[in-house]
Amino acid sequence: MNTASNQDIPRKVAASQGYQWVVAGFRMYRKNPLLLSAAFGVLFGMVMALGLIPVVGGSLSELASPLMVAGFMAAYRALDDGKELELPQFLAGVQGPAIPLMTVGAVQLLGTLLIGQVMLGMGFDSQALMAAAQTQKDPAEMQAVLNQSMPAVLTGLVLFTPLIMATWFAPALILFGGARPATALGVSLKAVTRNWPAMLVNGLTLGLLLFLAALVPMLLGLLVAMPVLFGSLYASYQDLFAVWADDSAVSL
């Protein structure tokens, strides 16, 4: 892959690259589909198991998520370099910069909690919404529940967007470039903002892929779709951050 000067980091690419990242992710997934799918099943199961721990489970699951992302980034880097894929590579986050990665998870957790409180303060009631949908209430009553929830939902989407943008590339920046968590979050936000057309195309393509995967019984389609998503994330990182170091002269 061609490298870029520090002044070009993060690069700005055409909108069509968003689709090409998914194609590249699927191409890399095909190099070792069984191990990539098995690794996702095991690691995702472990993260979900953490979530079952009373009181602290949800927090632990959020903190561990960037470790799983980092593991897949390391695995795809190995495949990209023509190396043999092995299970220890999926533990790169745990064996490497675990604390910085978990710091990103803590930011995700704190942001999610704060946004949740804002939504609750605006009258959002997820239980009432689910109950109304399950009991198939009178259409007028259902509409009233939706009208009450919609402002909070839209506000939540607006607030979640920059959080996702800031954390999207952060694990890869920490793992591959040794970036500090605050730097990784800021540069990730800049990269997504600078390439929002490509990121929009990428998000829509991945969204369609995940929707089709969800139609497969027992959600087995996710064993393919999620590794492809991680492959797309790696491809986009490589495209935008061909060269990176925490002390690089990047104008934030």
C-alpha atoms as an extended CHARMM CRD file, in Angstrom:
* protein
*
       252  EXT
         1         1  MET       CA              0.0000000000        0.0000000000        0.0000000000  PROA      1               0.0000000000
         2         2  ASN       CA              1.2690000000        3.4650000000       -0.8180000000  PROA      2               0.0000000000
         3         3  THR       CA              2.3250000000        5.5400000000        2.1400000000  PROA      3               0.0000000000
         4         4  ALA       CA              1.4040000000        9.1590000000        2.7130000000  PROA      4               0.0000000000
         5         5  SER       CA              3.2260000000       12.0210000000        4.2900000000  PROA      5               0.0000000000
         6         6  ASN       CA              2.2750000000       13.0980000000        7.7760000000  PROA      6               0.0000000000
         7         7  GLN       CA              0.5340000000       16.1300000000        6.2960000000  PROA      7               0.0000000000
         8         8  ASP       CA             -1.8150000000       13.7920000000        4.4350000000  PROA      8               0.0000000000
         9         9  ILE       CA             -2.9450000000       11.9450000000        7.5540000000  PROA      9               0.0000000000
        10        10  PRO       CA             -5.7940000000       11.2470000000        7.7290000000  PROA      10              0.0000000000
        11        11  ARG       CA             -6.1790000000       11.1270000000        3.9640000000  PROA      11              0.0000000000
        12        12  LYS       CA             -9.3170000000       12.3330000000        2.2270000000  PROA      12              0.0000000000
        13        13  VAL       CA            -10.7550000000        9.7760000000       -0.1850000000  PROA      13              0.0000000000
        14        14  ALA       CA            -13.6400000000        9.5370000000       -2.6260000000  PROA      14              0.0000000000
        15        15  ALA       CA            -17.0910000000        8.4250000000       -1.4750000000  PROA      15              0.0000000000
        16        16  SER       CA            -16.8000000000        5.2450000000       -3.5630000000  PROA      16              0.0000000000
        17        17  GLN       CA            -14.0140000000        4.0430000000       -1.2730000000  PROA      17              0.0000000000
        18        18  GLY       CA            -16.6360000000        3.3250000000        1.3810000000  PROA      18              0.0000000000
        19        19  TYR       CA            -17.9250000000        0.4470000000       -0.7500000000  PROA      19              0.0000000000
        20        20  GLN       CA            -14.4320000000       -0.6670000000       -1.7240000000  PROA      20              0.0000000000
        21        21  TRP       CA            -13.5180000000       -1.0460000000        1.9560000000  PROA      21              0.0000000000
        22        22  VAL       CA            -16.2920000000       -3.6150000000        2.3650000000  PROA      22              0.0000000000
        23        23  VAL       CA            -15.1170000000       -5.4350000000       -0.7750000000  PROA      23              0.0000000000
        24        24  ALA       CA            -11.5750000000       -5.4770000000        0.5990000000  PROA      24              0.0000000000
        25        25  GLY       CA            -12.8310000000       -6.7330000000        3.9640000000  PROA      25              0.0000000000
        26        26  PHE       CA            -14.6790000000       -9.6020000000        2.3050000000  PROA      26              0.0000000000
        27        27  ARG       CA            -11.6450000000      -10.4190000000        0.1620000000  PROA      27              0.0000000000
        28        28  MET       CA             -9.4350000000      -10.6920000000        3.2530000000  PROA      28              0.0000000000
        29        29  TYR       CA            -12.1030000000      -12.6700000000        5.1170000000  PROA      29              0.0000000000
        30        30  ARG       CA            -12.0420000000      -15.2720000000        2.3200000000  PROA      30              0.0000000000
        31        31  LYS       CA             -8.3590000000      -15.9670000000        3.0880000000  PROA      31              0.0000000000
        32        32  ASN       CA             -9.3000000000      -17.7790000000        6.3100000000  PROA      32              0.0000000000
        33        33  PRO       CA            -13.0860000000      -17.6900000000        6.8320000000  PROA      33              0.0000000000
        34        34  LEU       CA            -13.3240000000      -20.5800000000        9.2930000000  PROA      34              0.0000000000
        35        35  LEU       CA            -10.8180000000      -19.2060000000       11.7840000000  PROA      35              0.0000000000
        36        36  LEU       CA            -12.1110000000      -15.6340000000       11.5010000000  PROA      36              0.0000000000
        37        37  SER       CA            -15.7050000000      -16.7200000000       12.0740000000  PROA      37              0.0000000000
        38        38  ALA       CA            -14.7340000000      -19.0630000000       14.9140000000  PROA      38              0.0000000000
        39        39  ALA       CA            -12.6590000000      -16.3470000000       16.5670000000  PROA      39              0.0000000000
        40        40  PHE       CA            -15.5490000000      -13.9030000000       16.3820000000  PROA      40              0.0000000000
        41        41  GLY       CA            -17.9290000000      -16.4630000000       17.8560000000  PROA      41              0.0000000000
        42        42  VAL       CA            -15.5830000000      -17.1620000000       20.7810000000  PROA      42              0.0000000000
        43        43  LEU       CA            -14.5940000000      -13.5540000000       21.5010000000  PROA      43              0.0000000000
        44        44  PHE       CA            -18.1150000000      -12.2120000000       21.1050000000  PROA      44              0.0000000000
        45        45  GLY       CA            -19.3750000000      -14.9720000000       23.3800000000  PROA      45              0.0000000000
        46        46  MET       CA            -16.8040000000      -13.9790000000       25.9990000000  PROA      46              0.0000000000
        47        47  VAL       CA            -17.8140000000      -10.3130000000       25.7950000000  PROA      47              0.0000000000
        48        48  MET       CA            -21.4840000000      -11.2620000000       26.1140000000  PROA      48              0.0000000000
        49        49  ALA       CA            -20.6620000000      -13.5510000000       29.0490000000  PROA      49              0.0000000000
        50        50  LEU       CA            -19.0870000000      -10.5960000000       30.8380000000  PROA      50              0.0000000000
        51        51  GLY       CA            -22.3430000000       -8.7410000000       30.3300000000  PROA      51              0.0000000000
        52        52  LEU       CA            -24.1730000000      -11.4040000000       32.3510000000  PROA      52              0.0000000000
        53        53  ILE       CA            -22.2200000000      -10.6460000000       35.5240000000  PROA      53              0.0000000000
        54        54  PRO       CA            -24.5990000000       -8.9250000000       37.9750000000  PROA      54              0.0000000000
        55        55  VAL       CA            -24.2410000000       -5.1600000000       38.4670000000  PROA      55              0.0000000000
        56        56  VAL       CA            -20.8940000000       -4.7000000000       36.6900000000  PROA      56              0.0000000000
        57        57  GLY       CA            -21.4440000000       -6.9540000000       33.6830000000  PROA      57              0.0000000000
        58        58  GLY       CA            -22.5540000000       -4.2520000000       31.2630000000  PROA      58              0.0000000000
        59        59  SER       CA            -19.5970000000       -2.0550000000       32.1350000000  PROA      59              0.0000000000
        60        60  LEU       CA            -17.0930000000       -4.8980000000       31.7580000000  PROA      60              0.0000000000
        61        61  SER       CA            -18.5540000000       -5.8000000000       28.3790000000  PROA      61              0.0000000000
        62        62  GLU       CA            -18.1630000000       -2.2140000000       27.1520000000  PROA      62              0.0000000000
        63        63  LEU       CA            -14.5890000000       -2.0130000000       28.4290000000  PROA      63              0.0000000000
        64        64  ALA       CA            -13.6730000000       -5.2850000000       26.6850000000  PROA      64              0.0000000000
        65        65  SER       CA            -15.1230000000       -4.3890000000       23.2760000000  PROA      65              0.0000000000
        66        66  PRO       CA            -12.0740000000       -2.3810000000       22.0470000000  PROA      66              0.0000000000
        67        67  LEU       CA             -9.8490000000       -5.3280000000       23.0110000000  PROA      67              0.0000000000
        68        68  MET       CA            -11.8190000000       -7.5420000000       20.6300000000  PROA      68              0.0000000000
        69        69  VAL       CA            -11.6350000000       -4.9240000000       17.8660000000  PROA      69              0.0000000000
        70        70  ALA       CA             -7.8680000000       -4.6430000000       18.3390000000  PROA      70              0.0000000000
        71        71  GLY       CA             -7.5320000000       -8.4120000000       18.0930000000  PROA      71              0.0000000000
        72        72  PHE       CA             -9.2420000000       -8.4690000000       14.7320000000  PROA      72              0.0000000000
        73        73  MET       CA             -7.1530000000       -5.5350000000       13.5300000000  PROA      73              0.0000000000
        74        74  ALA       CA             -4.0130000000       -7.5270000000       14.3740000000  PROA      74              0.0000000000
        75        75  ALA       CA             -5.3990000000      -10.6080000000       12.6340000000  PROA      75              0.0000000000
        76        76  TYR       CA             -6.1610000000       -8.6980000000        9.4530000000  PROA      76              0.0000000000
        77        77  ARG       CA             -2.7470000000       -7.0290000000        9.5500000000  PROA      77              0.0000000000
        78        78  ALA       CA             -1.2060000000      -10.5220000000        9.6060000000  PROA      78              0.0000000000
        79        79  LEU       CA             -3.3180000000      -11.6060000000        6.6360000000  PROA      79              0.0000000000
        80        80  ASP       CA             -2.4750000000       -8.3890000000        4.8080000000  PROA      80              0.0000000000
        81        81  ASP       CA              1.2300000000       -9.0790000000        5.3510000000  PROA      81              0.0000000000
        82        82  GLY       CA              0.8690000000      -12.6210000000        4.0010000000  PROA      82              0.0000000000
        83        83  LYS       CA              1.4330000000      -14.2740000000        7.3660000000  PROA      83              0.0000000000
        84        84  GLU       CA             -0.2630000000      -17.3640000000        8.7410000000  PROA      84              0.0000000000
        85        85  LEU       CA             -3.2800000000      -16.4960000000       10.8630000000  PROA      85              0.0000000000
        86        86  GLU       CA             -3.0820000000      -17.8650000000       14.4140000000  PROA      86              0.0000000000
        87        87  LEU       CA             -5.3470000000      -17.5950000000       17.4430000000  PROA      87              0.0000000000
        88        88  PRO       CA             -2.8690000000      -15.6020000000       19.6310000000  PROA      88              0.0000000000
        89        89  GLN       CA             -3.0970000000      -12.7380000000       17.1520000000  PROA      89              0.0000000000
        90        90  PHE       CA             -6.6960000000      -12.1810000000       18.2410000000  PROA      90              0.0000000000
        91        91  LEU       CA             -5.4000000000      -11.4540000000       21.7560000000  PROA      91              0.0000000000
        92        92  ALA       CA             -3.1710000000       -8.5980000000       20.5910000000  PROA      92              0.0000000000
        93        93  GLY       CA             -5.2490000000       -6.0860000000       22.5220000000  PROA      93              0.0000000000
        94        94  VAL       CA             -4.9560000000       -8.0020000000       25.7880000000  PROA      94              0.0000000000
        95        95  GLN       CA             -1.2630000000       -8.7230000000       25.3320000000  PROA      95              0.0000000000
        96        96  GLY       CA             -0.4670000000       -5.1940000000       24.1510000000  PROA      96              0.0000000000
        97        97  PRO       CA             -1.9460000000       -1.7690000000       24.9840000000  PROA      97              0.0000000000
        98        98  ALA       CA             -4.7910000000       -3.1290000000       27.0960000000  PROA      98              0.0000000000
        99        99  ILE       CA             -5.1640000000       -0.0800000000       29.3600000000  PROA      99              0.0000000000
       100       100  PRO       CA             -5.3320000000        2.5090000000       26.5400000000  PROA      100             0.0000000000
       101       101  LEU       CA             -7.8220000000        0.3230000000       24.6890000000  PROA      101             0.0000000000
       102       102  MET       CA             -9.9490000000       -0.0850000000       27.7960000000  PROA      102             0.0000000000
       103       103  THR       CA             -9.8030000000        3.6800000000       28.2230000000  PROA      103             0.0000000000
       104       104  VAL       CA            -11.5620000000        3.9700000000       24.8590000000  PROA      104             0.0000000000
       105       105  GLY       CA            -14.0990000000        1.4730000000       26.1800000000  PROA      105             0.0000000000
       106       106  ALA       CA            -14.5610000000        3.6460000000       29.2670000000  PROA      106             0.0000000000
       107       107  VAL       CA            -15.2390000000        6.6720000000       27.0440000000  PROA      107             0.0000000000
       108       108  GLN       CA            -17.8250000000        4.6330000000       25.1440000000  PROA      108             0.0000000000
       109       109  LEU       CA            -19.4060000000        3.5260000000       28.4030000000  PROA      109             0.0000000000
       110       110  LEU       CA            -19.4990000000        6.9930000000       29.9490000000  PROA      110             0.0000000000
       111       111  GLY       CA            -20.8250000000        8.5370000000       26.7520000000  PROA      111             0.0000000000
       112       112  THR       CA            -23.5400000000        5.9040000000       26.4660000000  PROA      112             0.0000000000
       113       113  LEU       CA            -24.6020000000        6.4170000000       30.0830000000  PROA      113             0.0000000000
       114       114  LEU       CA            -24.7500000000       10.1920000000       29.7120000000  PROA      114             0.0000000000
       115       115  ILE       CA            -26.7230000000       10.0020000000       26.4760000000  PROA      115             0.0000000000
       116       116  GLY       CA            -29.0720000000        7.5000000000       28.1080000000  PROA      116             0.0000000000
       117       117  GLN       CA            -29.7010000000        9.9280000000       30.9530000000  PROA      117             0.0000000000
       118       118  VAL       CA            -30.4450000000       12.7210000000       28.4900000000  PROA      118             0.0000000000
       119       119  MET       CA            -32.9520000000       10.5030000000       26.6980000000  PROA      119             0.0000000000
       120       120  LEU       CA            -34.5980000000        9.4770000000       29.9580000000  PROA      120             0.0000000000
       121       121  GLY       CA            -34.8420000000       13.1230000000       30.9520000000  PROA      121             0.0000000000
       122       122  MET       CA            -36.7000000000       13.7820000000       27.7070000000  PROA      122             0.0000000000
       123       123  GLY       CA            -39.2780000000       11.1430000000       28.5800000000  PROA      123             0.0000000000
       124       124  PHE       CA            -37.9260000000        8.1390000000       26.6890000000  PROA      124             0.0000000000
       125       125  ASP       CA            -39.2520000000        4.8670000000       28.1400000000  PROA      125             0.0000000000
       126       126  SER       CA            -37.9410000000        1.7950000000       26.3290000000  PROA      126             0.0000000000
       127       127  GLN       CA            -40.0540000000       -0.5910000000       28.3970000000  PROA      127             0.0000000000
       128       128  ALA       CA            -43.2660000000        1.2820000000       27.5760000000  PROA      128             0.0000000000
       129       129  LEU       CA            -42.3190000000        1.3210000000       23.9020000000  PROA      129             0.0000000000
       130       130  MET       CA            -41.6080000000       -2.4250000000       23.8260000000  PROA      130             0.0000000000
       131       131  ALA       CA            -44.7650000000       -3.1980000000       25.7950000000  PROA      131             0.0000000000
       132       132  ALA       CA            -46.8620000000       -1.1510000000       23.3730000000  PROA      132             0.0000000000
       133       133  ALA       CA            -45.3690000000       -2.9950000000       20.4140000000  PROA      133             0.0000000000
       134       134  GLN       CA            -45.8050000000       -6.4590000000       21.9680000000  PROA      134             0.0000000000
       135       135  THR       CA            -49.3740000000       -5.9620000000       23.1580000000  PROA      135             0.0000000000
       136       136  GLN       CA            -50.4320000000       -4.3580000000       19.8610000000  PROA      136             0.0000000000
       137       137  LYS       CA            -52.2920000000       -1.5320000000       21.5150000000  PROA      137             0.0000000000
       138       138  ASP       CA            -54.8150000000        0.7060000000       19.8410000000  PROA      138             0.0000000000
       139       139  PRO       CA            -53.1150000000        2.5380000000       16.9170000000  PROA      139             0.0000000000
       140       140  ALA       CA            -53.8860000000        5.9220000000       18.4450000000  PROA      140             0.0000000000
       141       141  GLU       CA            -52.3140000000        4.8890000000       21.7560000000  PROA      141             0.0000000000
       142       142  MET       CA            -49.3110000000        3.4250000000       19.9640000000  PROA      142             0.0000000000
       143       143  GLN       CA            -48.9020000000        6.6650000000       18.0360000000  PROA      143             0.0000000000
       144       144  ALA       CA            -48.9910000000        8.6060000000       21.2860000000  PROA      144             0.0000000000
       145       145  VAL       CA            -46.1650000000        6.4550000000       22.6960000000  PROA      145             0.0000000000
       146       146  LEU       CA            -44.1260000000        6.9960000000       19.5260000000  PROA      146             0.0000000000
       147       147  ASN       CA            -44.7370000000       10.7330000000       19.5740000000  PROA      147             0.0000000000
       148       148  GLN       CA            -43.4840000000       10.8850000000       23.1560000000  PROA      148             0.0000000000
       149       149  SER       CA            -40.3740000000        8.8280000000       22.3910000000  PROA      149             0.0000000000
       150       150  MET       CA            -39.3750000000       10.2650000000       19.0020000000  PROA      150             0.0000000000
       151       151  PRO       CA            -37.7360000000       13.5220000000       20.2000000000  PROA      151             0.0000000000
       152       152  ALA       CA            -35.6020000000       11.5760000000       22.6870000000  PROA      152             0.0000000000
       153       153  VAL       CA            -34.6600000000        8.9760000000       20.0500000000  PROA      153             0.0000000000
       154       154  LEU       CA            -33.6250000000       11.6310000000       17.5370000000  PROA      154             0.0000000000
       155       155  THR       CA            -31.6270000000       13.4620000000       20.2030000000  PROA      155             0.0000000000
       156       156  GLY       CA            -29.9280000000       10.2030000000       21.1410000000  PROA      156             0.0000000000
       157       157  LEU       CA            -28.9570000000        9.5700000000       17.5210000000  PROA      157             0.0000000000
       158       158  VAL       CA            -27.5050000000       13.0620000000       17.2140000000  PROA      158             0.0000000000
       159       159  LEU       CA            -25.4510000000       12.6020000000       20.3940000000  PROA      159             0.0000000000
       160       160  PHE       CA            -24.3300000000        9.0590000000       19.5940000000  PROA      160             0.0000000000
       161       161  THR       CA            -22.9930000000       10.0370000000       16.1620000000  PROA      161             0.0000000000
       162       162  PRO       CA            -19.8800000000       11.9440000000       17.3600000000  PROA      162             0.0000000000
       163       163  LEU       CA            -19.2440000000        9.2590000000       19.9890000000  PROA      163             0.0000000000
       164       164  ILE       CA            -19.1650000000        6.5620000000       17.3110000000  PROA      164             0.0000000000
       165       165  MET       CA            -17.0300000000        8.7660000000       15.0620000000  PROA      165             0.0000000000
       166       166  ALA       CA            -14.4720000000        9.3380000000       17.8210000000  PROA      166             0.0000000000
       167       167  THR       CA            -14.1860000000        5.6810000000       18.7730000000  PROA      167             0.0000000000
       168       168  TRP       CA            -14.3480000000        4.1460000000       15.2690000000  PROA      168             0.0000000000
       169       169  PHE       CA            -10.6310000000        4.2020000000       14.4330000000  PROA      169             0.0000000000
       170       170  ALA       CA             -9.3410000000        4.6490000000       17.9890000000  PROA      170             0.0000000000
       171       171  PRO       CA             -8.4560000000        0.9690000000       18.6950000000  PROA      171             0.0000000000
       172       172  ALA       CA             -6.4610000000        0.6690000000       15.4520000000  PROA      172             0.0000000000
       173       173  LEU       CA             -4.6610000000        3.9660000000       16.0870000000  PROA      173             0.0000000000
       174       174  ILE       CA             -3.6860000000        2.7870000000       19.5580000000  PROA      174             0.0000000000
       175       175  LEU       CA             -2.6430000000       -0.7190000000       18.4940000000  PROA      175             0.0000000000
       176       176  PHE       CA             -0.7430000000        0.1160000000       15.3240000000  PROA      176             0.0000000000
       177       177  GLY       CA              0.5280000000        3.6130000000       16.0230000000  PROA      177             0.0000000000
       178       178  GLY       CA              0.8830000000        3.7600000000       19.7680000000  PROA      178             0.0000000000
       179       179  ALA       CA             -1.4430000000        6.7620000000       19.9250000000  PROA      179             0.0000000000
       180       180  ARG       CA             -2.5720000000        7.9510000000       23.3250000000  PROA      180             0.0000000000
       181       181  PRO       CA             -6.3190000000        7.4650000000       23.9170000000  PROA      181             0.0000000000
       182       182  ALA       CA             -7.1530000000       11.1900000000       23.7560000000  PROA      182             0.0000000000
       183       183  THR       CA             -5.1350000000       11.5690000000       20.5410000000  PROA      183             0.0000000000
       184       184  ALA       CA             -6.7190000000        8.4830000000       18.9980000000  PROA      184             0.0000000000
       185       185  LEU       CA            -10.2240000000        9.7130000000       19.7750000000  PROA      185             0.0000000000
       186       186  GLY       CA             -9.5360000000       13.1550000000       18.3300000000  PROA      186             0.0000000000
       187       187  VAL       CA             -7.8630000000       11.9010000000       15.1560000000  PROA      187             0.0000000000
       188       188  SER       CA            -10.5990000000        9.3020000000       14.6110000000  PROA      188             0.0000000000
       189       189  LEU       CA            -13.2030000000       12.0570000000       14.8580000000  PROA      189             0.0000000000
       190       190  LYS       CA            -11.2320000000       14.1450000000       12.3620000000  PROA      190             0.0000000000
       191       191  ALA       CA            -10.8400000000       11.2260000000        9.9440000000  PROA      191             0.0000000000
       192       192  VAL       CA            -14.5470000000       10.3900000000        9.9060000000  PROA      192             0.0000000000
       193       193  THR       CA            -15.5450000000       14.0520000000        9.5790000000  PROA      193             0.0000000000
       194       194  ARG       CA            -13.0850000000       14.6050000000        6.7380000000  PROA      194             0.0000000000
       195       195  ASN       CA            -14.3460000000       11.5160000000        4.9050000000  PROA      195             0.0000000000
       196       196  TRP       CA            -18.0290000000       11.6170000000        5.7750000000  PROA      196             0.0000000000
       197       197  PRO       CA            -19.2130000000       10.7330000000        2.2090000000  PROA      197             0.0000000000
       198       198  ALA       CA            -17.0560000000        7.5850000000        2.1710000000  PROA      198             0.0000000000
       199       199  MET       CA            -18.0400000000        6.7450000000        5.7490000000  PROA      199             0.0000000000
       200       200  LEU       CA            -21.7290000000        7.1730000000        4.8640000000  PROA      200             0.0000000000
       201       201  VAL       CA            -21.4150000000        4.8020000000        1.8970000000  PROA      201             0.0000000000
       202       202  ASN       CA            -19.4580000000        2.3860000000        4.0880000000  PROA      202             0.0000000000
       203       203  GLY       CA            -22.0550000000        2.5590000000        6.8530000000  PROA      203             0.0000000000
       204       204  LEU       CA            -24.9660000000        1.9820000000        4.4730000000  PROA      204             0.0000000000
       205       205  THR       CA            -23.2110000000       -0.9680000000        2.8320000000  PROA      205             0.0000000000
       206       206  LEU       CA            -22.3340000000       -2.5340000000        6.1830000000  PROA      206             0.0000000000
       207       207  GLY       CA            -25.8460000000       -1.8450000000        7.4440000000  PROA      207             0.0000000000
       208       208  LEU       CA            -27.3130000000       -3.7490000000        4.4990000000  PROA      208             0.0000000000
       209       209  LEU       CA            -24.8560000000       -6.5950000000        5.0920000000  PROA      209             0.0000000000
       210       210  LEU       CA            -25.8070000000       -6.8170000000        8.7780000000  PROA      210             0.0000000000
       211       211  PHE       CA            -29.5130000000       -6.6730000000        7.9180000000  PROA      211             0.0000000000
       212       212  LEU       CA            -29.1590000000       -9.6050000000        5.5150000000  PROA      212             0.0000000000
       213       213  ALA       CA            -27.0650000000      -11.4830000000        8.0780000000  PROA      213             0.0000000000
       214       214  ALA       CA            -29.7670000000      -10.9880000000       10.7050000000  PROA      214             0.0000000000
       215       215  LEU       CA            -32.2280000000      -12.8310000000        8.4430000000  PROA      215             0.0000000000
       216       216  VAL       CA            -30.1860000000      -16.0270000000        8.7380000000  PROA      216             0.0000000000
       217       217  PRO       CA            -31.6670000000      -18.3370000000       11.4360000000  PROA      217             0.0000000000
       218       218  MET       CA            -30.0640000000      -18.1360000000       14.8990000000  PROA      218             0.0000000000
       219       219  LEU       CA            -28.1120000000      -15.0790000000       13.7140000000  PROA      219             0.0000000000
       220       220  LEU       CA            -25.4570000000      -17.3650000000       12.2160000000  PROA      220             0.0000000000
       221       221  GLY       CA            -25.0370000000      -14.8330000000        9.4190000000  PROA      221             0.0000000000
       222       222  LEU       CA            -23.2890000000      -12.5610000000       11.9070000000  PROA      222             0.0000000000
       223       223  LEU       CA            -20.4250000000      -15.0710000000       12.0260000000  PROA      223             0.0000000000
       224       224  VAL       CA            -19.6560000000      -13.9260000000        8.4890000000  PROA      224             0.0000000000
       225       225  ALA       CA            -20.9110000000      -10.3340000000        8.5140000000  PROA      225             0.0000000000
       226       226  MET       CA            -19.0500000000       -9.1790000000       11.6210000000  PROA      226             0.0000000000
       227       227  PRO       CA            -15.6040000000      -10.4540000000       10.5500000000  PROA      227             0.0000000000
       228       228  VAL       CA            -16.2150000000       -8.7490000000        7.1960000000  PROA      228             0.0000000000
       229       229  LEU       CA            -17.0960000000       -5.5530000000        9.0850000000  PROA      229             0.0000000000
       230       230  PHE       CA            -13.7870000000       -5.7550000000       10.9740000000  PROA      230             0.0000000000
       231       231  GLY       CA            -12.0240000000       -6.3870000000        7.6800000000  PROA      231             0.0000000000
       232       232  SER       CA            -13.6720000000       -3.2800000000        6.2490000000  PROA      232             0.0000000000
       233       233  LEU       CA            -12.5450000000       -1.3100000000        9.2970000000  PROA      233             0.0000000000
       234       234  TYR       CA             -8.9700000000       -2.4960000000        8.7890000000  PROA      234             0.0000000000
       235       235  ALA       CA             -9.0960000000       -1.6290000000        5.0760000000  PROA      235             0.0000000000
       236       236  SER       CA            -10.4080000000        1.8610000000        5.8180000000  PROA      236             0.0000000000
       237       237  TYR       CA             -7.7170000000        2.3960000000        8.4660000000  PROA      237             0.0000000000
       238       238  GLN       CA             -5.0300000000        1.3780000000        5.9790000000  PROA      238             0.0000000000
       239       239  ASP       CA             -6.4900000000        3.6960000000        3.3630000000  PROA      239             0.0000000000
       240       240  LEU       CA             -6.7200000000        6.7530000000        5.6170000000  PROA      240             0.0000000000
       241       241  PHE       CA             -3.7350000000        6.1680000000        7.9070000000  PROA      241             0.0000000000
       242       242  ALA       CA             -1.0080000000        4.7210000000        5.7140000000  PROA      242             0.0000000000
       243       243  VAL       CA              1.5630000000        6.1830000000        8.1200000000  PROA      243             0.0000000000
       244       244  TRP       CA              0.8900000000        7.0430000000       11.7240000000  PROA      244             0.0000000000
       245       245  ALA       CA              2.8000000000        7.8230000000       14.8880000000  PROA      245             0.0000000000
       246       246  ASP       CA              1.4740000000        9.4900000000       18.0100000000  PROA      246             0.0000000000
       247       247  ASP       CA              4.0100000000       12.3240000000       17.6990000000  PROA      247             0.0000000000
       248       248  SER       CA              3.3710000000       12.8730000000       13.9750000000  PROA      248             0.0000000000
       249       249  ALA       CA              2.8010000000       16.4420000000       12.8450000000  PROA      249             0.0000000000
       250       250  VAL       CA             -0.9280000000       16.1320000000       12.3810000000  PROA      250             0.0000000000
       251       251  SER       CA             -2.9460000000       19.3170000000       12.5910000000  PROA      251             0.0000000000
       252       252  LEU       CA             -6.0240000000       18.5660000000       14.6850000000  PROA      252             0.0000000000
